[in-house]
Amino acid sequence: LLPLLLSQEVKLGDVVLQGVEVTLITRSNGSVNWSFDDNTQLAAGTSPESRVTEGSELTSNQLSVAGLSFTDGRLRWIDEISGDDIFFRAVNVVTGPVVLGESFDLAADFGVEGLPGGMDAKFVYQGSPVISPNAVGVDLGGSRIEVVLSSNQLPNGIASLTIVMPELLLGSDDAVVTAKGATLELSTGPLALSATVEGAVNSQGTSFSGTLNLSEFSPRELLRFLGTDIETADLDVLAKMSMMSDWSY
């Protein structure tokens, strides 16, 4: 232990948490059942970066964790003002060895019940992120996110979304968010939509662009899914539709 302290290194073994349950409540009078110590809040005029770098900057060999295993967690958020009651179930987060400045395996999944519109969701993440040596930025390049939504208001009661991010930086030196080559695929009922995204959020503002592709589908069939059946003299009307376009924001 003494050599580690003298070299200012912090090395942790496996961190294992199982079956953690948390309930957060916003009461009808606006009060909540949680609080944070004032000492954990940033002093006025300081940034997270300055809190980390002032005095002694973290380096990649100062902090490491052999692995994190958080399984079967449950989080419930109740808002008595809005009436929301959202339940995150079966929350699992598992990593390989974590060292600042190096990529590590990360897998996460959880289910959500009670979303607006009576919608439920299943979330799955797989990737090998890199936490910057000063612990203020994350490289999520190579990440894959899959989301499945279920609701009786969706065609066939289900929708799936897949997001692949070859390059995604959060908290880099010159931008809050930088994305390159990201792809999104959304499908529900007869609809299949794909898109590409590139851009950044930085001191100059927000700028994103990409392509949008709506695969061929039958508007008549979509309307039938939505409970509307339109009769036309020409059966070819509303029979086929597709779209390809560029977009920017």
Salt bridges, closest charged atoms under 4 A:
GLU9 OE1 - LYS11 NZ 3.56
GLU21 OE2 - ARG74 NH2 2.99
ASP72 OD1 - ARG74 NH1 3.08
ASP85 OD2 - ARG76 NH2 2.55
ASP109 OD1 - LYS122 NZ 3.47
GLU113 OE2 - ARG89 NE 2.81
GLU146 OE2 - ARG144 NE 2.85
ASP229 OD1 - ARG224 NH2 3.83
